[in-house]
Amino acid sequence: MSISASTFLYLTVFTLTCFFTYKAEKKFDLYIKTEKRIAKRLAIFYSFIALLIPSLLAGMRADTVGKDVLEYAIRTFDLANTSTFAETFELTTEPVGYALLAYISSIFSDDAGALLFTSQVMVIVPIYLIAYKYRSVTPMWQTMLAYMFLFYNNSFNVMKQSVSAVFIMLLYVYMTEKKYRKMVACFIVAFSFHFSAVFGLIFIFVAQFLNGKKNKETKIAFVVTVLLLIVNLRSISRLLLALSLLPEKYAKNIEAVFSSDTTVYLRIRGFNKHVFFDWVYRFLLLLIPLRIIKKIKPDYDKNIRILPVLGFAFYTYVLLLFRTIYGIRISLYCDMFTILIVPMFTYAFKRKKIEDKIKVNAALIVIMGWYWFVWVMLYNWSGSNHYIFR
C-alpha cells in the first residue's frame, strides 16, 4: 500500500480503537453508578472491539511489515508449528515466553499471522488495563490514543520487548496498589519475553529512590554509582557473560553498541535529521506536559513523572557517546510511561464548554499525530509505513 493509503488505514484503526474505548469507559462509569448489568456487558463488548481491531491489523500484516518479523517471528512460529511442545523449547533460541506464545498460536492456526495477532494482544490488553486504572486522571481514550500514536507501530517491530515493557509498566501499577503476587507474575511474564526486563525493574527502583525521603548526599552518591555502572556496562557485561549470568546474544549486542568501530544497524554516521527530529520531539513531549503537571497537578505520581525522564536521559547518553540509538531498546521501559504523561497536556486549558473540549482534544491529536506521521510514516521507523496485508 502507498504511504497515503497506509496512513488512512492506520488512522481509521486508531479512531475506531479510541471511539470504542470512549464508549466502554462511559458504560463502565454507568455501571459503577447504577450497577446495571447491561451497562457492564456493553462496557465489556466495547472493550473487546477496541482491543480486537488493532490486534487484527497487527495479525493481518505481511511478514515484511515490521523489521523483526522476518528476523525471528516467522522462524519461531515455523519451528513451533512443526515441532512438539518439548522440541520447541529445546530447539528455539528465543525467550521461553515468546516460544510458548508461538507454540500456543500454532495450535489454532498454521499461519504466522496468528503469532503476530497474539503478540499485539499481549501488549494492548495490559495497556488497556492501565488506561482503565488511570481513567480518573486522564480519559481512557486519550491514554489509548497516546499508545497508538507513540508505540503501536513500534510493537510491529520490537515485539518481544514491547510485551516485556508493558508488563513492567503493569508491575509498577500493581506495586502502587500493593498487590505483590500480581507484581511477581508481571515480572515473570516480562522476563520470559525479554531479559532486559531487569533494566525496567532497575529504572523503577531508581525512580523510587530519587523520590524517596533521602538526603541530597545519599541521592548524589546513588546517581554517581548508577552512572559509573552505565559507563562500565561493557566490562560488566563481559564479566556476567564469563560467569554465565548473561545470555550470550545480549552481551554481544552490548559489545557491539559500545564498540564505536563496530557496524550495527542502529549506528549513526554524521548528522542524522531523522534522529534529531525524534530527539527534539521526545524532549518536548516530556517538557511541556511535565511543566503543566507541576503547576496544575503537583500531587501526580512522582515516579511516573520521573521514569520517562530517566529513559530520555539514558537514550541521550547512549546517543551522544556511542553514536547509536540502540539505547531506545532499554529506555522503552521508561518511555512507555509517557502514555500517562502526554495526555496531561490538556490540563493547561479550560474545558468547560464542549467547544473547548473539542479544541483541546484536537490539539492533543495533532501534537502526537504529527510526531507519528513524520517518525513512523515518513521516516519509516519500525519498517511499517507501507502496510501490506498477508
VOLUMVEX-28643 format. One record per residue (C-alpha): residue in three letters; x, y, z. Coordinates in Angstrom, 2 decimals. Example, Ala and Ser with C-alpha at 12.3 -4.5 7.8 and 13.67 -1.06 7.14 Angstrom:
% residues 2
PT code    east   north      up
PT  Ala   12.30   -4.50    7.80
PT  Ser   13.67   -1.06    7.14
This chain:
% residues 390
PT code    east   north      up
PT  Met    0.00    0.00    0.00
PT  Ser    1.09    3.58   -0.59
PT  Ile    2.00    5.94    2.25
PT  Ser   -1.31    7.78    1.90
PT  Ala   -3.39    4.58    1.87
PT  Ser   -1.43    3.16    4.79
PT  Thr   -1.85    6.41    6.73
PT  Phe   -5.60    6.33    6.14
PT  Leu   -5.77    2.69    7.28
PT  Tyr   -3.80    3.30   10.46
PT  Leu   -5.75    6.44   11.35
PT  Thr   -9.01    4.58   10.80
PT  Val   -7.90    1.86   13.20
PT  Phe   -6.69    4.45   15.74
PT  Thr  -10.03    6.28   15.51
PT  Leu  -12.12    3.14   15.94
PT  Thr   -9.98    1.98   18.86
PT  Cys  -10.39    5.30   20.66
PT  Phe  -14.10    5.52   19.82
PT  Phe  -14.92    2.11   21.29
PT  Thr  -12.65    2.82   24.26
PT  Tyr  -14.61    6.01   24.87
PT  Lys  -17.92    4.11   24.65
PT  Ala  -16.60    1.44   27.02
PT  Glu  -15.48    3.98   29.60
PT  Lys  -18.91    5.62   29.60
PT  Lys  -20.55    2.25   30.22
PT  Phe  -18.05    1.40   32.97
PT  Asp  -18.92    4.67   34.71
PT  Leu  -22.64    3.99   34.28
PT  Tyr  -22.26    0.53   35.77
PT  Ile  -20.39    1.89   38.79
PT  Lys  -23.16    4.43   39.41
PT  Thr  -26.22    2.26   38.70
PT  Glu  -24.91   -1.35   38.87
PT  Lys  -26.96   -2.15   35.78
PT  Arg  -25.75   -5.41   34.26
PT  Ile  -26.50   -4.26   30.73
PT  Ala  -24.03   -1.38   31.21
PT  Lys  -21.32   -3.81   32.32
PT  Arg  -21.98   -6.13   29.38
PT  Leu  -21.82   -3.25   26.93
PT  Ala  -18.61   -1.99   28.53
PT  Ile  -17.03   -5.44   28.08
PT  Phe  -18.32   -5.66   24.50
PT  Tyr  -16.98   -2.23   23.54
PT  Ser  -13.66   -3.04   25.22
PT  Phe  -13.44   -6.27   23.25
PT  Ile  -13.96   -4.39   19.97
PT  Ala  -11.46   -1.69   20.97
PT  Leu   -8.79   -4.35   21.58
PT  Leu   -9.71   -6.60   18.67
PT  Ile   -9.40   -4.03   15.86
PT  Pro   -5.70   -3.07   16.36
PT  Ser   -4.82   -6.68   17.14
PT  Leu   -6.39   -7.85   13.89
PT  Leu   -4.48   -5.23   11.92
PT  Ala   -1.27   -6.47   13.53
PT  Gly   -2.13  -10.07   12.71
PT  Met   -3.16   -9.45    9.12
PT  Arg    0.05   -7.68    8.15
PT  Ala    2.55   -9.22    5.77
PT  Asp    5.85  -10.59    7.03
PT  Thr    7.64   -7.52    5.66
PT  Val    5.69   -5.06    7.85
PT  Gly    7.92   -4.67   10.89
PT  Lys   11.67   -5.20   10.67
PT  Asp   11.91   -8.02   13.24
PT  Val    9.11  -10.15   11.82
PT  Leu   11.44  -11.94    9.42
PT  Glu   14.26  -11.68   11.93
PT  Tyr   12.71  -14.05   14.49
PT  Ala    8.88  -14.15   14.46
PT  Ile    8.40  -16.32   11.36
PT  Arg   11.30  -18.59   12.28
PT  Thr    9.97  -19.12   15.79
PT  Phe    6.42  -19.77   14.59
PT  Asp    7.54  -22.23   11.91
PT  Leu    9.57  -24.13   14.49
PT  Ala    6.62  -24.29   16.89
PT  Asn    4.26  -25.29   14.09
PT  Thr    6.40  -28.26   13.05
PT  Ser    7.63  -29.40   16.46
PT  Thr    6.28  -30.94   19.61
PT  Phe    5.98  -28.91   22.79
PT  Ala    9.29  -30.24   24.13
PT  Glu   11.10  -29.84   20.82
PT  Thr   10.01  -26.22   20.54
PT  Phe   11.77  -25.25   23.76
PT  Glu   14.75  -27.48   23.10
PT  Leu   15.48  -26.07   19.64
PT  Thr   14.45  -22.42   19.93
PT  Thr   16.92  -19.63   20.63
PT  Glu   14.16  -17.24   21.67
PT  Pro   13.00  -16.45   25.24
PT  Val   10.72  -19.06   26.78
PT  Gly    7.70  -16.74   26.96
PT  Tyr    7.83  -15.88   23.28
PT  Ala    8.41  -19.52   22.30
PT  Leu    5.39  -20.52   24.38
PT  Leu    3.25  -17.84   22.74
PT  Ala    4.36  -19.10   19.32
PT  Tyr    3.51  -22.68   20.25
PT  Ile    0.05  -21.74   21.56
PT  Ser   -0.60  -19.64   18.44
PT  Ser    0.39  -22.56   16.19
PT  Ile   -2.24  -24.74   17.82
PT  Phe   -5.01  -22.51   16.48
PT  Ser   -3.55  -21.67   13.08
PT  Asp   -0.88  -22.72   10.60
PT  Asp   -0.39  -19.08    9.56
PT  Ala    2.25  -16.99   11.30
PT  Gly   -0.26  -14.15   11.38
PT  Ala   -1.67  -15.86   14.47
PT  Leu    1.57  -15.11   16.34
PT  Leu    1.57  -11.51   15.14
PT  Phe   -2.02  -11.22   16.39
PT  Thr   -1.36  -12.72   19.83
PT  Ser    1.82  -10.67   20.20
PT  Gln   -0.23   -7.49   19.86
PT  Val   -2.87   -8.85   22.23
PT  Met   -0.14   -9.37   24.84
PT  Val    0.76   -5.69   24.51
PT  Ile   -2.53   -3.89   24.11
PT  Val   -4.52   -5.71   26.83
PT  Pro   -2.17   -4.56   29.65
PT  Ile   -2.15   -1.06   28.14
PT  Tyr   -5.96   -1.02   28.21
PT  Leu   -5.99   -2.24   31.82
PT  Ile   -3.59    0.55   32.80
PT  Ala   -5.78    3.07   30.96
PT  Tyr   -8.76    1.80   32.96
PT  Lys   -6.94    2.13   36.27
PT  Tyr   -5.83    5.70   35.50
PT  Arg   -9.11    6.89   33.98
PT  Ser   -9.68    9.23   36.94
PT  Val   -6.61   11.18   35.81
PT  Thr   -6.95   11.06   32.02
PT  Pro   -9.78    9.63   29.89
PT  Met   -9.12    6.09   28.72
PT  Trp   -9.34    7.04   25.07
PT  Gln   -6.56    9.60   25.49
PT  Thr   -4.24    7.02   27.07
PT  Met   -5.03    4.57   24.28
PT  Leu   -4.50    7.31   21.68
PT  Ala   -1.07    8.03   23.16
PT  Tyr   -0.18    4.35   22.87
PT  Met   -1.42    4.11   19.29
PT  Phe    0.50    7.17   18.11
PT  Leu    3.68    6.65   20.12
PT  Phe    4.14    2.88   20.41
PT  Tyr    1.69    0.86   18.28
PT  Asn    3.80    0.75   15.13
PT  Asn    6.92    0.17   17.18
PT  Ser    5.30   -3.00   18.53
PT  Phe    5.18   -4.29   14.93
PT  Asn    8.96   -4.39   15.09
PT  Val   10.06   -4.69   18.73
PT  Met    7.52   -7.42   19.55
PT  Lys    9.14   -9.31   22.41
PT  Gln   10.41   -6.20   24.16
PT  Ser    7.07   -4.41   23.79
PT  Val    5.38   -7.22   25.72
PT  Ser    8.13   -7.08   28.32
PT  Ala    7.87   -3.29   28.67
PT  Val    4.10   -3.14   29.15
PT  Phe    4.21   -5.87   31.80
PT  Ile    6.92   -3.94   33.65
PT  Met    4.61   -0.94   33.49
PT  Leu    1.73   -3.04   34.82
PT  Leu    4.08   -4.31   37.52
PT  Tyr    4.54   -0.74   38.71
PT  Val    0.78   -0.19   38.79
PT  Tyr    0.35   -3.26   41.00
PT  Met    3.28   -2.06   43.11
PT  Thr    1.39    1.15   43.88
PT  Glu   -1.66   -0.96   44.75
PT  Lys    0.49   -3.26   46.94
PT  Lys   -0.64   -6.34   45.03
PT  Tyr    2.65   -8.18   45.32
PT  Arg    1.60  -11.51   43.84
PT  Lys    0.47   -9.80   40.67
PT  Met    3.74   -7.86   40.69
PT  Val    5.72  -11.08   40.69
PT  Ala    3.51  -12.55   37.97
PT  Cys    4.06   -9.48   35.79
PT  Phe    7.81   -9.67   36.21
PT  Ile    7.87  -13.36   35.34
PT  Val    5.95  -12.64   32.13
PT  Ala    8.15   -9.63   31.30
PT  Phe   11.38  -11.53   31.93
PT  Ser   10.16  -14.57   29.99
PT  Phe    9.76  -12.37   26.89
PT  His   12.98  -10.37   27.20
PT  Phe   15.95  -10.49   29.56
PT  Ser   16.16   -6.69   29.53
PT  Ala   13.07   -6.59   31.78
PT  Val   15.65   -6.46   34.56
PT  Phe   16.58   -2.95   33.40
PT  Gly   12.94   -1.91   33.60
PT  Leu   12.79   -3.03   37.22
PT  Ile   16.03   -1.21   37.98
PT  Phe   14.66    2.01   36.49
PT  Ile   11.60    1.75   38.75
PT  Phe   13.77    1.26   41.84
PT  Val   15.95    4.21   40.80
PT  Ala   12.85    6.42   40.42
PT  Gln   11.55    5.36   43.82
PT  Phe   14.91    6.04   45.41
PT  Leu   15.19    9.51   43.89
PT  Asn   11.67   10.35   45.03
PT  Gly   12.16    8.81   48.46
PT  Lys   12.92   10.56   51.73
PT  Lys   16.69   10.53   51.41
PT  Asn   19.15   13.37   51.97
PT  Lys   20.80   15.03   48.98
PT  Glu   24.21   13.48   49.67
PT  Thr   22.77    9.97   49.56
PT  Lys   20.91   10.67   46.33
PT  Ile   24.01   12.18   44.70
PT  Ala   26.09    9.17   45.72
PT  Phe   23.44    6.86   44.31
PT  Val   23.27    8.73   40.99
PT  Val   27.07    8.66   40.69
PT  Thr   27.07    4.92   41.35
PT  Val   24.43    4.33   38.68
PT  Leu   26.37    6.47   36.19
PT  Leu   29.54    4.51   36.91
PT  Leu   27.69    1.27   36.30
PT  Ile   26.37    2.59   32.98
PT  Val   29.80    3.84   31.91
PT  Asn   31.29    0.44   32.72
PT  Leu   28.41   -1.55   31.25
PT  Arg   30.70   -3.08   28.65
PT  Ser   33.06   -4.51   31.29
PT  Ile   30.15   -5.62   33.44
PT  Ser   28.55   -7.44   30.52
PT  Arg   31.81   -9.27   29.84
PT  Leu   32.01  -10.31   33.48
PT  Leu   28.40  -11.52   33.54
PT  Leu   28.99  -13.45   30.34
PT  Ala   32.11  -15.07   31.78
PT  Leu   30.09  -16.10   34.84
PT  Ser   27.28  -17.42   32.57
PT  Leu   24.85  -14.95   34.13
PT  Leu   24.01  -13.10   30.92
PT  Pro   22.67  -14.64   27.69
PT  Glu   25.42  -14.52   25.07
PT  Lys   23.40  -12.69   22.41
PT  Tyr   22.62   -9.79   24.79
PT  Ala   26.27   -9.50   25.74
PT  Lys   27.17   -9.36   22.04
PT  Asn   24.59   -6.61   21.49
PT  Ile   26.08   -4.56   24.32
PT  Glu   29.59   -5.18   22.99
PT  Ala   28.53   -4.00   19.53
PT  Val   26.96   -0.83   20.90
PT  Phe   29.97    0.20   22.97
PT  Ser   32.49   -0.64   20.25
PT  Ser   32.19    2.52   18.15
PT  Asp   34.16    0.89   15.32
PT  Thr   31.57   -1.87   15.02
PT  Thr   28.85   -1.52   12.41
PT  Val   25.41   -2.17   13.88
PT  Tyr   22.07   -1.42   12.25
PT  Leu   21.26    1.38   14.71
PT  Arg   24.65    3.09   14.38
PT  Ile   24.59    6.74   13.27
PT  Arg   27.13    8.25   10.91
PT  Gly   27.30   12.04   10.88
PT  Phe   24.29   14.28   11.47
PT  Asn   21.01   12.45   11.12
PT  Lys   17.97   14.71   10.71
PT  His   15.58   11.82   11.44
PT  Val   17.15   11.12   14.83
PT  Phe   17.40   14.84   15.56
PT  Phe   13.67   15.25   14.90
PT  Asp   12.89   12.28   17.17
PT  Trp   15.12   13.59   19.97
PT  Val   13.66   17.11   19.88
PT  Tyr   10.08   15.85   19.77
PT  Arg   10.71   13.40   22.63
PT  Phe   12.12   16.27   24.64
PT  Leu    9.07   18.47   24.01
PT  Leu    6.63   15.61   24.69
PT  Leu    8.17   15.41   28.15
PT  Leu    8.97   19.04   28.93
PT  Ile    5.58   20.57   28.18
PT  Pro    3.32   18.03   29.97
PT  Leu    5.68   17.80   32.97
PT  Arg    5.68   21.59   33.42
PT  Ile    1.88   21.56   33.23
PT  Ile    1.66   18.74   35.78
PT  Lys    3.99   20.59   38.15
PT  Lys    1.77   23.69   38.08
PT  Ile   -1.72   22.18   37.90
PT  Lys   -1.45   18.70   39.38
PT  Pro    1.64   18.66   41.64
PT  Asp    0.39   15.62   43.58
PT  Tyr    0.52   13.40   40.48
PT  Asp    2.63   10.25   40.93
PT  Lys    6.27   11.42   41.05
PT  Asn    7.61    8.08   39.86
PT  Ile    5.51    8.19   36.71
PT  Arg    6.79   11.70   36.14
PT  Ile   10.48   10.86   36.54
PT  Leu   10.61    7.48   34.75
PT  Pro   10.27    8.96   31.22
PT  Val   12.95   11.49   32.17
PT  Leu   15.31    8.68   33.19
PT  Gly   14.59    6.92   29.91
PT  Phe   15.24   10.06   27.90
PT  Ala   18.49   10.68   29.78
PT  Phe   19.69    7.12   29.11
PT  Tyr   18.72    7.34   25.44
PT  Thr   20.57   10.66   25.10
PT  Tyr   23.64    9.30   26.89
PT  Val   23.98    6.33   24.52
PT  Leu   23.16    8.50   21.51
PT  Leu   25.80   11.15   22.19
PT  Leu   28.62    8.98   23.49
PT  Phe   28.30    5.97   21.22
PT  Arg   26.56    7.35   18.12
PT  Thr   23.75    4.83   18.24
PT  Ile   20.04    4.87   19.02
PT  Tyr   20.24    1.34   20.43
PT  Gly   19.62    2.88   23.85
PT  Ile   15.98    3.21   22.81
PT  Arg   15.67   -0.56   23.31
PT  Ile   16.40   -0.10   27.01
PT  Ser   14.73    3.27   27.51
PT  Leu   11.50    1.72   26.20
PT  Tyr   10.79    0.53   29.75
PT  Cys   10.65    4.16   30.84
PT  Asp    9.26    5.60   27.61
PT  Met    6.05    3.57   27.93
PT  Phe    5.07    5.72   30.90
PT  Thr    4.71    8.72   28.57
PT  Ile    1.23    7.47   27.65
PT  Leu    0.24    8.60   31.16
PT  Ile    2.15   11.88   30.83
PT  Val    1.43   13.33   27.38
PT  Pro   -2.41   13.47   27.77
PT  Met   -1.87   15.75   30.79
PT  Phe   -1.20   18.46   28.21
PT  Thr   -4.97   19.03   28.17
PT  Tyr   -4.96   20.21   31.80
PT  Ala   -3.43   23.51   30.73
PT  Phe   -6.65   24.59   29.01
PT  Lys  -10.18   25.33   30.09
PT  Arg  -12.57   22.53   29.19
PT  Lys  -15.90   23.75   30.48
PT  Lys  -17.69   24.06   27.15
PT  Ile  -17.99   21.37   24.51
PT  Glu  -16.22   23.66   22.04
PT  Asp  -13.26   23.96   24.42
PT  Lys  -13.02   20.19   24.80
PT  Ile  -13.06   19.71   21.03
PT  Lys  -10.28   22.25   20.54
PT  Val   -8.10   20.79   23.31
PT  Asn   -8.59   17.21   22.16
PT  Ala   -7.88   18.22   18.58
PT  Ala   -4.64   19.89   19.70
PT  Leu   -3.61   16.72   21.54
PT  Ile   -4.32   14.62   18.45
PT  Val   -2.36   16.97   16.18
PT  Ile    0.67   17.09   18.51
PT  Met    1.01   13.31   18.76
PT  Gly   -0.26   12.68   15.24
PT  Trp    2.40   14.89   13.66
PT  Tyr    5.15   13.03   15.50
PT  Trp    3.70    9.68   14.40
PT  Phe    3.27   10.76   10.79
PT  Val    6.83   12.07   10.41
PT  Trp    8.67    9.48   12.52
PT  Val    6.70    6.37   11.51
PT  Met    5.17    7.11    8.12
PT  Leu    7.77    9.37    6.50
PT  Tyr   10.98    8.25    8.22
PT  Asn    9.82    4.61    8.38
PT  Trp   10.81    3.89   11.96
PT  Ser    9.88    0.24   12.69
PT  Gly    9.50   -0.55    8.97
PT  Ser    5.72   -0.39    8.93
PT  Asn    4.87    2.72    6.91
PT  His    3.85    0.69    3.84
PT  Tyr    1.17   -1.59    5.22
PT  Ile    0.66   -4.81    3.26
PT  Phe   -1.97   -7.44    4.00
PT  Arg   -0.94  -11.07    4.25
